[in-house]
Amino acid sequence: MRIHSLHTDIVKPERFTWPFCYEPHPLCLLACEEVKKEIERIQPAEGKMFGVLVVETSDGLGFLAAYSGLLEGRNDWEYFVPPVFDAQQPDGYFKQKEREISAINHHPTPDTQHQNREMSQQLQLWLFQHYRMLNANGEEKDLVEIWHDYHQSPKIQKRFPLPPGGTGDCCAPKLLQYAYQNHLKPVCMAEFWWGPSPQSAIRHHGEFYPACRGKCKPVLTWMLQGLKVDDDPEQTGFLHQGIEIIYEDEAIAAVYKPSGMLSVPGKADDYSVSTWAKERWPHAMLPHRLDLLTSGIMLVAKTPDAYHHLQEQFICRTIKKKYLAVVEGEMHAEHGIIDLPLSSDPLNRPYQIVDHQHGKRAITEYRVQASDTKDGRTRYLLALYPHTGRTHQLRMHCAHQEGLNSPIVGDELYGHKADRLYLQAESIAFVHPVTGKRLHLFCPSDKKIWPM
């Protein structure tokens, strides 16, 4: 059995980890340090996600270790749990069919291309039906059943009739499957990235990350049944914080939104800038939004005419916005332009990726405003001027290695956690929808994010 001992007095948690948003438990931190020793012994060339699962046995606590996909082209490392289903055997059915499909590709014609697509889909169906996933109740389903049970939407089922490639090969499903098969009780779990970041997404060496949503959310939703699991923070609502009015007249208002407040109602909480505004001004509408964790200035239209006028300015990009952000890393220029196309994965929201083939163009101008070094770490205050309005544009352009390679402080998705996300919509300039005069409004002076 591939279980490793844990000799510690650390008290185990009362509930199992909610894998999509968590703080690593001290038991997991202890186990990860042991896994890192094994990784350093192997010295893999590529970056890879690794995971640990602390389990309870008749002899006390121990842990299991896993890696996502293959490690150095192998799936049989003795220190780590095996795959849920081994499709890598050279003489196995899967590899034989792969070779047949590859042979067809050597002589492409319309008929062979159609044959190739059908064979590939049938092979994927065969593969996923051989991934028989357990849950804590001892029940079993294959990946196709799990996928269709989770995605009830006909739109999703039509676009994605089968799970994405690699589903079932991430750390968390492999760890839980092995634990269930060997009658080990899961206690807590964590995953971390080791090595260089991939080109499209953002991963930082040694940082902990949640389980992926696209591949793992449907599978883990099934596999966690029967366990007492931590609450989903996304379903518990947000703090009802105060909003400050910066400017107001008969047609519009400008307000300060604090970090951690929704712009519009969410799944778990109706409280938002939008609902607050409607209580105060019955016909209020928002011509734009800010991310949950971004603070700063927002416009509110009090009338339909004002809303459409402001909305048109946003569409035509005549409204100018300035953001302030605190980043950590190294800045090699005082001023520059970041031009990186972005796209989202519809099955792995809200993450964005750099996509040079299919992404939408995203342009950000930046200027260094100040810098400060403490404890050997330098942080910079940047002024950011978005020339386009893509989702997470500023956060991605700061964090990605092809951008500034300096994540915004407190960016849990693309950087490192802190007490808040240090990104603020500092000012906005626009044409007043009634008077026709250009207004330039700023955040209150007591809301500054620098110095930290």
N, C-alpha and C positions, 0 to 999 in steps of 0.2 A: 504494500500500500504506500502511495506517495504522500505520506503525511509527515510533517516536520514538527518537532517538539517546540513548545513555548514554555520556558521556565520563567515565570513572573508572578507577582502578587497583584498585578493590575486587575481591577474588577471588571467583569464583562458587562456589556450594556444590557438593558432590559429588553430592548427590541432590536431587530435586525436592521441593517442599513437601508435607507431609501436610496437606491443606487444612482438616481438622476440628479441629486442635489444633497451633498453631505459634507461633513467635516470628518476626516479620517480619525477613527478611534485610536487611542494609544496602543491598543493591542495590534491594530493593523500597522501602525508606524513601526512597532518592534519587528513584526514579521517582514515588512518591506526592507528593513536594513539587512536582514538575512538574505533576502532574494537578491539584493544589489550585489552582494558578494559573489553569488553564482553568476550573475550577468557579467561582472567584471572578469570572471574566469573564462567565460565564453567569448567575450569581446565581440559582440555582433557589430557588423558594419553599418546596418541601417537602423533608423529610429524605430521603436516598437513600443506598444502599450503592454504593460505587465500588470498582473493583478494578484492579490492575496485574498484568501478566504479563511478567516479564523473559525475553527470548528471545535465542537465539544465531543470528546470520546469518553469511553469508560475509564481511561487513564488520566483524564484532565483535558487541558486545552492544547491544540496544535494548529498548524496552518497548512493550507494547500497553496500552490503557486501555479500561475498560468501565463501564457503570452497570447496575443491575438494572432490569428492566422498561422503562418509558418515562421520559424526562427532559423535563420541561415539556411532556408530551404528544407528544413526538417520539421517533423511533428512528433518525434520520438525521443526527446530529451528526457532522461530518467528523473531529473529533479522536478519536472513540471508534469501536471496532469495530462493525460492523453486527449486527443480530439474526441468530440462526441461521436463522430463517424469518420473513419479513416478512408478517404478517397484517394490517397496518394500512392497506393500499391501499384507498381509498374504494370503488373499483369492483371490488375483488377478491372472490373467492368467499366468504371468511370474513365480510367486512363486509356483503355482500349477504344472507347467511343470518342474520346478527345482526339486520339490519333486519326480516327476515321474522318472526323470533321475537318481536321487540319489538312488531310490529304485532298479533300474536296476543294478546299480553299486554294490549292495550287493551280486549279484550272477553273477560274470563275466564269460562269455564264449566268444569265437570268434564272435558268432552271436550277443550277447548282446553288445559287445564292438563296433561292427559296427553300431548297432542300436543306441547306446549312442552317437556316433560321429554325426550321421545324425540328431538326435533329438537336440543335442546341437547347431549344426550349424543352423538348422531351427529356434530354439528359439532365437539365436543371430540375425538372419535376421529379425525376427518378431519385436524384441526389437528396432533395429536400424531404422526400418521403422516407428516406432512410435515417434522417435525424429525428429520433424518437425522444422527445424532451419530457423529463419527469418534473413533477412539482412536489411540494412538501406533503401533500396528501397521498402520495404514491400513485397518482394518476399519470397517464402518458398520452401525448399527442405528437403527431409529426409537425414539421414546420409549416407545411401547406395548410393544415387544419388551423394551427395557431394564427397564421397570417390572415386567413379569411374570417376567423372569429373576431379578431381584433379590428380589422378594417372593414366595417360594415358599409361604408360609403361606396355606392356603385361607381362613382367617379374615380376613387382611388383603386378599386378592384379592376376597373377597365384599363387604367394607365399602368398599374403594377399588379398583374395577375399572379405573379410569384414574388417571393421575398427577394431583396437585393442579394447579389452575389456575396458570399462570405458570411451570410447570416448563420448564426450558430457557432461560428469560429472565434468570436470575441472572448475575452477573458471571463466575464461574469457567467455566461451560459456554461462554459466548460467547467468552471469551478463548482457551480451548483450541481451540475449533472453528476460529476464525480462524487460529490458529497452524498447525494441521494442514493447513488448506486451502492455506496459503501456504508450506508446507515450512519452517517456523520451529521450531527446537528449544526447548521450554520449559525454563527454568532455575530460576525460583522465582516465587512468586505471593503476593499479600496483598490483603485487602479491608478497607476502612474505611468508617465511617458519617460522613456530612456533613450537618449541619443539625439541625432539631428532631427529637425522638424521636417515634415513633408513639404512639398512645394506649394500645394494649394491651401491646405488648412494651417492652423497655427498651433504648435505644440512646443512647450518649453521643457527642457531637460530636467528631470527630477520632480516635475509638478504633478499633483494629483488631478484627475479628471473624472467627471461623471461617466456612467455608461452611455454609449451612443443611443440616440433615440430612434434613428432610422431602422437599424438592424435589431437593436436589443430591446426597445420598449415593448413591442408585441410579445417577444419571447419571455422576457423577465416578468411581464404582467402575469403570464401563465405560470412560470416557474416559482414565483414567490407566493402563490396561493398555498395557504396552510401555515405560513409563517406570520408571526407578529412583527410587523414592519413599522418603522418610523413614519410619521405623517409626511405627506407630500407638502413641502413649504409653499408650492405654487397654488395649493388649494386651501390655504389657511388665511388668505387675505393679507392686507398691508396696513401699515400704520395710517390712521387718519390724521394727517398733518395739516397745519394751517397754510392758507394761500394768502399772499400779499398782493394787493392791487397797486400797480406801479403807475398806471395812467387810466383815465376814464373820461368819456364824453357820451353824447347821446347815441353814437353809432358803434363805437368800439371800446374795448378795454384791453389793457396789457397787464398780465399777472406774473408773479414769480411762482414757479412750480418747484417744490423741494424734491431732492433725490429720494426715490422710493415711493413716489406717488404716481398713480396711473394718469395718463392723459384722457383716456376714455374707459368706460366700464370694462372689467375683465371677467373671466370665467368665475372667479371666486369672490369678487368684490365689486360692488356697484360704485363705491366711492371713488371719484376721479375729478379732474379739473372740469370735465364736461358736465357731470352731474352737479357739482358745486356751482358752476356758472348758471345752469338752468334754474336752480333754486333761487338765484339772485336776480337773473334776467331771463324771463320765461322763454324768449325766442333766441337765446344764445346758441351759437354754433362755433366749432373750432375749425379754422381754415388750415391748420397744421397740427402736428403732434411732436412730442419729445418722448424718447425712450423712458421706461420706468425709472431707471437709475440715473438719468441725466437731469440735472437741475437747470433752472434758468427761466428766461423770459418767454412767454407765450402770448399770442394774440387771441382775443375773443371777439367775434362779431355779434352785435346785438340785434341786427336785422338781416333778413335774407339778402337785401341789396348789398350791404356791407360785406356779407360773407362771400357772395359771388365776385365782388370787386377784388377782395383780398385773395381769393382762390385763383383768380386769373393772373394776379401778380406772381403768385407762387409758380403757376404753370409756365409763365413767360420768363421766370427767373430774374425778375427785376427787383425782388426783395433781397436785400443783402443781410446776411447773418454772420456774426462773429462769435466763435466759441473759444473758451479758454480750457486748456487741458494740462494736467500735470502728468508728465511721462517719466519713465525711468529707463536709462540706457545710455547710449552715446549719440550725440548730435554732431554730424560732420559738416553741417552748413547752417548758417543763420536763417536762411530763407530758401524756399524751394516749392516745387509742384510735384504732387504724387498723382500718377495717372495709372490706376490699376483697376481692371474690370472685375466686377463682383457678380456672384450669383448665389442663390440659396438652394438648399436641398429640401424639396417639399416634404420629405419624410424625416428630416432631422432639423426642424426649426428649433430655435431661431438662428442657428449658426449660419454664417456666410463663408464663402470661399473665394479665393482669387481664381477666376476662370477665363483664361486668355482666348478660349475657343468660343464659348457661348455666353460669357458674362456681359453685363451692361457696363458701358464706360462710366467710370467714377473718377472725379477730379477734385483734389483738395489742395489748397495753398496753405503753407504754414510759415510762421515767423517765430523765432525764439525771442521771448520777452524777458526771461530771467533764468537763473540757475542757482542751485544750492547743493552743497555736498555735506552729507552727514553719515557717520559710521562707514565711510568708504564708498557710499552710494551717491551718485549724482542724479538729481531730479531737475527737470526743466519745465518752466511754464511756457506753453506754446499758445499762440493765437492761431486758430484754425478757421479757414474761410472755405466752406464747401461750395464748389461751383456746380455740383449735382447733388441730388438728394437720395442716394441709395441707402437701404437698410444697413445699419451699423457701419456706414462708410468711414466715419472718423475713427472709430475704434479699430477697424480692420487696417486702415491706411497707417495708423500709428504702430500697430503691433506686428504687421506682416513683415517678413524678412526682405521682401522686395519693396516695402515702403520705408518707414523710419526704423523698423526693428526695435521700437521702444514703446511697449504697451502703456496705455493709460493706467495710472495707479488706481487700483480697486476694480479693474476690469476682470471679473470672474470668468468670462467666456474666453477671452483672448490673452489674458495676462495673469495677474496675481490678485488675490483677495485683499481688501483693506476695509477700513471702517465705512467707506462709501466709494462710489465711482467719481473720480475727480475730473469730471467733464461738465461744463456749464455753458448754456446758451447765454452769452454775455450781453449782446446787443442785437438790435434789429432795426433796419432802415427800410421804409416803405412809403408809398403815397397814400395819404388819408383818403378813404373812399367817398367822403362827402366834400371836404374842403379842397382836395386836390393838392394840398401842401405835403411836402416830404417830411416825415417825422423820423427821428433817430432816437430810440429809447434804449435805456441801459438798466442792468440789474441794480438793485439797491447796494449801496456801498458796504453795508454790513453783511453781505452774502458772499464775499470774496472767498475763493478756494486757494489763494496764495497770500502769504506764506502758510504752509500746512501746520 
